[in-house]
Amino acid sequence: MIERDHTTATYVASSVLALGLVIASICTARGDVPAQATATQPIVVSFTSGAAQAEYPTHARTVAEFLKERNVAPAPGDYVSPALDAELSEGVRVAYRPAVPVELRLGKRRLAVRSAAATVADLIAERGISLGRDDRAFPGPETPLRARSVVRIVHISHITKRLVNSVAPPVRRRLDARLALGEMRTVDPGRSGLRETIVRVDRRDDGTPPRVTRASRLVRAPRPAIVAIGTAARGREFVEVARTGLDAAARLASKAMTMIATAYTAGCYGCSGITAMGLHAGHGIVAVDPRVIPLGTKLYVPGYGPALAGDIGGNIRGSRIDLGFNSLAEAIRFGRREITVYVMR
């Protein structure tokens, strides 16, 4: 048809060319640029290596190609993000951190490792180390990891024991003129106390000595045991000899003293019933001036019997003595008189 009608052919060709130009202008307006036209346009990538960060234009299609452009050859153990085969796009962030030598101490063990971890905490996670509540990492978990860092992991275990021990009762001794000299009699056995002790032992696996702490408290206080000690043996001997005459009895005494004697009972006004030596007041226990007759001195009083200087009194001064009686009637009958007091050897 073209041969017969050149006018028609020319018209068709012109129409096709015009249609192509229209389509091209529409694609340009929409941004639909053919791939071949955009292949020469670079993209911008953010790159972080160590503490340095910068943006670089690149024609690389993958992370591996980009690193090669930057003359970075990742070794096994190095940190790369995203992965080496990941495709790049505008604005993507690429991070690279080379592995560095680190000494890792686990208890007494020492390990030489290479790690690209950013912090001590990252290294612990990377090595799969589990830390208990009381375990410690030195330096701290947030410390940045650098070449030749030394990281210590210390596992700490605790042992707590509760101990209950018996506390022996203290022994209180008191003199008793009713017992033979040297004779001992348990008046009250007392009762043991109880003490609770909490012992906590903290052990570290790095070889340092364990730390031991103790907390103690008295659960039950002990009750003192009371033991009576006799003092009357020489007094009884004195009584036997005194029956043959006071002159013979006086040979068993170290000295004789003339004193003004009065009488008292355990129930007298202002009296507690317990003497200055902790003895029960009564017959055989007399009050003296300790500057004249020391407390604990064994005595003999004619008409009264063996006695022990076991108490003091506010009105007993100098050559005065107050004789103890078991009843008020006995004390009244004795009254006040001058007597001779023999101090036993």
Residue pairs with C-beta under 8 A, 6 or more apart in sequence:
1 8
1 9
2 8
2 9
27 33
42 57
42 58
42 59
43 57
43 58
43 59
43 88
43 89
43 90
43 91
44 55
44 56
44 57
44 58
44 90
44 91
45 55
45 56
45 57
45 58
45 60
45 66
45 88
45 91
45 92
45 93
45 94
46 53
46 54
46 55
46 91
46 92
46 93
46 94
47 53
47 54
47 55
47 56
47 66
47 70
47 93
47 94
47 95
47 96
48 93
48 94
48 95
48 96
49 72
49 95
49 96
49 97
50 97
56 66
56 69
56 70
58 65
58 66
58 69
58 88
60 66
60 68
60 69
60 88
61 87
61 88
62 84
62 85
62 86
62 87
62 88
63 80
63 82
63 83
63 84
63 85
63 86
63 88
63 94
64 84
64 85
65 88
66 88
66 94
67 73
67 74
67 80
67 84
67 94
67 96
72 96
74 80
74 84
74 96
74 98
75 98
75 99
76 99
77 99
77 114
77 115
77 116
78 96
78 97
78 98
78 99
78 116
79 95
79 96
79 97
79 98
79 99
79 116
79 117
79 118
80 94
80 95
80 96
81 94
81 95
82 92
82 94
88 94
97 116
97 118
98 116
99 114
99 115
99 116
100 114
100 115
100 116
100 145
100 146
100 147
100 148
100 149
101 112
101 113
101 114
101 147
101 148
102 112
102 113
102 114
102 115
102 123
102 145
102 147
102 148
102 149
102 150
102 151
103 110
103 111
103 112
103 113
103 148
103 149
103 150
103 151
104 110
104 111
104 112
104 113
104 123
104 127
104 151
104 153
105 111
105 150
105 151
105 152
105 153
105 206
106 129
106 153
107 153
107 154
107 155
107 205
107 206
107 207
108 205
108 206
108 207
113 127
115 123
115 126
115 127
115 145
117 123
117 125
117 126
117 145
118 144
118 145
119 141
119 142
119 143
119 144
119 145
120 137
120 139
120 140
120 141
120 142
120 143
120 145
120 149
120 151
121 137
121 141
121 142
122 145
123 145
123 151
124 131
124 137
124 141
124 153
129 153
131 137
131 153
132 155
132 156
134 156
134 158
135 153
135 154
135 155
135 156
136 153
136 154
136 156
137 151
137 152
137 153
137 154
138 151
138 152
138 154
139 151
145 151
152 206
154 204
154 205
154 206
155 204
155 205
156 202
156 203
156 204
156 205
157 202
157 203
157 205
158 200
158 201
158 202
158 203
159 200
159 201
159 203
160 198
160 199
160 200
160 201
161 198
161 199
161 201
162 196
162 197
162 198
162 199
163 196
163 197
163 198
163 199
164 194
164 195
164 196
164 197
164 219
165 194
165 195
165 197
166 192
166 193
166 194
166 195
167 192
167 193
167 194
167 195
167 218
167 222
168 192
168 222
169 189
169 190
169 191
169 192
169 193
169 222
169 223
169 224
169 225
170 190
170 222
170 224
170 225
171 190
171 224
171 225
171 227
172 224
172 225
172 226
172 227
172 278
173 227
173 228
173 229
174 187
174 226
174 227
174 228
174 229
174 277
174 278
174 279
175 228
175 229
175 230
175 231
175 277
175 279
175 296
175 308
175 310
176 185
176 228
176 229
176 230
176 231
176 232
176 279
177 230
177 231
177 232
177 235
177 284
177 285
177 298
177 306
177 307
177 308
178 230
178 232
178 284
179 185
179 228
179 229
179 230
179 231
179 232
180 230
180 232
180 233
180 236
181 230
181 231
181 232
181 233
181 234
182 229
182 230
182 233
183 229
183 230
183 233
184 227
184 228
184 229
184 230
185 227
185 228
185 230
186 225
186 226
186 227
186 228
187 226
187 227
187 228
188 223
188 224
188 225
188 226
189 225
190 222
190 223
190 224
190 225
190 226
191 222
191 223
192 222
193 218
193 219
193 220
193 221
193 222
193 223
194 218
194 219
194 220
195 216
195 217
195 218
195 219
196 216
196 217
196 219
197 214
197 215
197 216
198 214
198 215
198 216
199 212
199 213
199 214
200 212
200 213
200 214
201 210
201 211
201 212
202 210
202 211
202 212
202 213
203 210
204 210
231 298
231 306
231 308
232 284
232 306
234 252
234 298
234 306
234 344
234 345
235 298
235 300
235 305
235 306
235 307
235 344
236 306
237 252
238 249
238 252
238 253
238 300
238 306
238 342
238 344
239 300
239 305
239 306
241 248
241 249
241 251
241 252
242 248
242 249
242 300
242 302
246 302
246 340
249 300
249 342
250 256
250 342
252 342
252 344
252 345
253 300
253 342
253 343
253 344
253 345
254 343
254 344
254 345
255 342
255 343
256 340
256 341
256 342
256 343
257 292
257 293
257 319
257 340
257 341
257 342
257 343
258 319
258 338
258 339
258 340
258 341
259 319
259 320
259 321
259 338
259 339
259 340
259 341
260 319
260 320
260 321
260 336
260 337
260 338
260 339
261 301
261 320
261 321
261 322
261 323
261 334
261 336
261 337
261 338
261 339
261 341
262 320
262 321
262 322
262 323
262 335
262 336
263 322
263 323
263 324
263 325
263 330
263 331
263 332
263 334
263 335
263 336
264 271
264 281
264 287
264 313
264 322
264 323
264 324
264 325
264 331
265 271
265 281
265 282
265 324
265 325
265 326
265 327
265 328
265 330
265 331
266 273
266 280
266 281
266 282
266 324
266 326
267 273
267 328
271 281
273 280
273 281
274 280
274 281
275 281
275 285
275 287
275 310
275 311
276 295
276 310
276 311
276 312
277 295
277 296
277 310
277 311
279 285
279 308
279 310
279 311
281 311
281 324
282 324
282 325
282 326
283 305
283 324
283 325
283 326
283 330
284 305
284 306
284 307
284 308
284 324
285 307
285 308
285 310
285 311
285 324
286 299
286 301
286 307
286 308
286 309
286 310
286 311
286 321
286 322
286 323
286 324
287 309
287 310
287 311
287 312
287 313
287 316
287 321
287 322
287 324
288 295
288 297
288 309
288 311
288 312
288 316
288 321
288 322
289 312
289 316
289 317
289 318
289 320
290 309
290 312
292 318
292 319
293 299
293 309
293 321
293 341
293 343
294 309
295 309
295 310
295 311
295 312
296 308
296 309
296 310
297 308
297 309
297 343
297 344
298 306
298 307
298 308
298 309
298 343
298 344
299 306
299 307
299 308
299 309
299 341
299 342
299 343
299 344
300 306
300 307
300 341
300 342
300 344
301 307
301 321
301 323
301 339
301 340
301 341
301 342
302 339
302 340
302 342
303 339
304 323
304 334
304 339
307 323
311 322
311 324
313 322
315 322
316 322
321 339
321 341
323 334
325 331
325 334
